Amino acid sequence: MPDAPAPALTHVTTADGWQIALHRLDPPPGVAPKPTPVIVCHGVASNRFNFEATGPASLPRHLARQGWPVYLLELRGGGASEQPGWFSDHAWTYTFDDYVLRDLPAAIEHVAAQGQTGQVHWVGHSMGGMVLYGYLARVGNRRVRSATALGSPPYGPSHLRTLNGLTALWPLVEA
């Protein structure tokens, strides 16, 4: 079966004005789209190419061939998302909390509105899963139907106090 076409790129604006990239892979013609889209999120110091391989090795393309609308998210500073710079309105001062409290809400709200259920499935690699842990604990799970974390440790380096403090809340996070 041939690969899906190249992903369609759109940008979503976060609450603090950053433009983050979402690359959409649609199911191929003749395959009915499933009602809940999937967001796939990269790890630290990376971009969509963590997952966006070609051919049968691509998890997002496999999911699209099965009928899932798939959105590859690139967090601020990564890939086709807005980049900080010396002469930019946005500097390198963003934090893990900015991903959790600004990038994820913008991406999840946008993608959830594209499906029929008002929710998303989440697949995150490494930090892509860790940011969802923070989102679920601090924002909630109303829009997240399921979560898959691949190689995402539940603890971060000691300087990530917010993330490490959230692990004590695991019993409070609804499945």
N, C-alpha and C positions, 0 to 999 in steps of 0.2 A: 504494500500500500504506500503511495507517495506521501511525503511529508506535508503537513499543513502549510499554508502560505506563510510568508514572513509575518511576524506579529505586528498588529496595528498599534501605534504609539499615541498615547494621550497623556496630558499632564493635568494634575490635580493640585490646587492651591491649599496649603496647610493654613491653620489658624494664624500662624505668625508670618505668612506670606511667601514661604518657599514653594517652588514648583517641583513636585515629585513625579517621577515617570511610572506609568503603568503600560506594559506591553501586553496586548490582548491576543490570545490564540483562540480562534473559534473552532468548533467542531467542523469536520469536513462536510461538504454538501451531501445530503441524504441521511445524515446522522442527526437525530433530534437532540437539541440541547437539553441538558439536565437543568432543573429549576434553580439550583444553588451554585453560583460560580466558585471557583477556587482561586485563592491568592497564594502565590509562591514567592517567598522572600529569601534573599541571599544572606550570607554570613558577613562577618566583619571584614572591612577592607576589600569588598568584592562588589559584584553587580549581578545582573540577570544571567550572565554567562556561567555562573555556578550551576545552573540548571538548564540553560537554553542551548543544549547540544543539538546536533542534527541527527536524523535517523532514529533507529530504535532505542538508542541510549538516552534519549531525552525524556525525562519524566513529564514535563509540561506537554510535550507533543503527544506522548502516550495518553495522557489524561484527555487532551482535546480529541484524539481519535475515538475515545470512549464516550464522547458526548459532553464533556465538561467544558464550559467556557473558562479559560485559564488566564489569569492576569499575573504577569511577572512584575513584581514591585521592585523599584530601585529607590532606596532610602536617600534622603538628602545627602548631597556630596558624592553619590555613586552613579556611575553609568550616565544615562541620559537625563538624570535629575539635575536640578540646579546645583551648580558648583560654587563654593565660596571662593573668594579671591581678594586680591589687594584693593581693587577698585570696584568691588561689588557691594551691593547693599547688605550682603550676608557674608559673615566672616567664619573662620574655623572654630568658633566658640560654641558650637552646638554640642549637645551631650546625649547620652543614652536616653535620658528622660525626654528629650525632644523627639526622638524616634517614637517612644511609647505614647506620649501625650499629644503629639502633633501630627507626625507622619502616619501612624497607624489609624487614628480616627478619620483622617481625611481619606485615606485609601479604602478603608473598610466601608465607610459611608457611601463612597462613590460606587464601589463594586457591588455592594449589597443592593443598591438601587437598580442595578442592571439586571438582577435575577428576579425570580418570581416569589422567593421566600423572604426577601429582605434580610437575608443572612449570607455568610460566606463560609467556605471551608478554608482552613489555613494550613499551608505546608511551609515550614521554615527550617533552614539549615543553620546550625550553630547559632550565631546571634539572631538570625531570622526566627528561631524558635524562642530565644530568650526575650526578645522584645514583645512577643505575644504573651509570655508569662507576665510581664509587667503590665501589659494592656489589660489582661483578664483580671488581675488583682486590683488595678487602679481605676480602670474605666468600666469594666464589666463584660459580661458575656452575651448580652442580648443579641448582638449581630453575628456572633461566632457560633456556627452550628457544630463544627468539629475542628480539632487541632492536631496536627502531626508535627512533632519536633524531631529533626534528624541530627544527631550529634550535638544537641543543645544542652549543655550542663545546667543544672539547677542553681549553681553557685558561680559567681564571677570573682574576679580579683578583688582584693580587700577594698580598693578605692571605689567600687561600685556599691556603695552603702544602700542605695535604694533597692537595687536588685536583690542583694543578700538579705535585706530586711523583709522582703516580700515572701521569702521562702517559709517564714513562720506563718504566713496566711494561707498556705496550701489547703488546710482543712476547710477554709471558708469559701474557696472557689468551687462553684457548682459545676458539675459535669455536664 
